[in-house]
Amino acid sequence: MEFGGLLMTKPNYNNMNRAELKQYLLSNRNDQDAWNSFFEQLSHLDPNTGYSSDLSPEEMEKVFKRKLNPTNLE
């Protein structure tokens, strides 16, 4: 994509986590590819927890600890 003589490349949405993609979308609301990627990520979440269903028990434990103690940076 070229804009004003500058070559612009789109970011790799697959390498962004959900928070990064949401932040990108705040500034690029018309980027349909980014929205598609965002909704694709949402479709892989466990509807009961809001987290990816493929998280290991250790990863899920870290998530719970962060939720219970948000000042803990672990």
C-alpha positions in Angstrom: 0.0 0.0 0.0 1.3 3.4 -0.9 0.3 6.7 0.8 1.8 10.0 -0.1 4.8 8.4 -1.7 5.5 6.4 1.4 5.2 2.6 1.3 3.0 1.5 4.2 2.8 -2.1 5.3 0.0 -3.5 7.5 1.0 -5.1 10.7 0.9 -8.9 11.2 -2.3 -9.2 13.2 -1.6 -12.8 14.0 1.4 -11.7 16.0 -0.6 -9.3 18.1 -2.4 -10.3 21.3 -5.9 -9.2 21.9 -5.0 -6.1 23.8 -2.5 -5.0 21.2 -5.1 -5.6 18.4 -7.7 -3.6 20.4 -5.3 -0.7 20.8 -4.5 -0.8 17.0 -8.2 -0.8 16.2 -8.8 2.3 18.3 -6.6 4.2 15.8 -7.5 2.3 12.7 -11.2 1.7 12.9 -11.6 1.3 9.2 -9.1 -1.6 8.8 -11.4 -4.4 7.9 -8.5 -7.0 8.0 -7.8 -6.0 11.6 -11.4 -6.4 12.6 -11.5 -9.8 10.9 -8.5 -10.9 12.9 -9.9 -9.5 16.1 -13.2 -11.4 15.7 -11.3 -14.5 14.7 -9.4 -14.3 18.0 -12.6 -13.9 19.9 -14.1 -17.0 18.2 -11.4 -19.1 19.8 -12.2 -18.0 23.4 -13.9 -20.3 25.8 -17.4 -18.8 26.2 -17.4 -19.7 29.9 -14.1 -18.0 30.8 -13.3 -15.5 28.1 -9.8 -17.1 27.7 -8.4 -19.4 25.1 -9.5 -22.9 25.8 -6.0 -24.2 24.9 -4.3 -22.5 27.9 -2.3 -25.0 30.0 -3.2 -25.3 33.7 0.0 -23.4 34.6 -1.0 -20.5 32.3 -4.5 -20.5 33.6 -3.2 -20.3 37.2 -1.1 -17.3 36.2 -4.2 -15.6 34.8 -6.2 -16.3 38.0 -3.4 -14.9 40.1 -3.2 -11.7 38.0 -7.0 -11.3 38.3 -7.0 -11.8 42.0 -3.9 -9.6 42.7 -3.6 -7.1 39.8 -0.6 -5.3 41.5 1.4 -8.6 41.2 3.4 -8.3 38.0 4.0 -12.1 37.6 
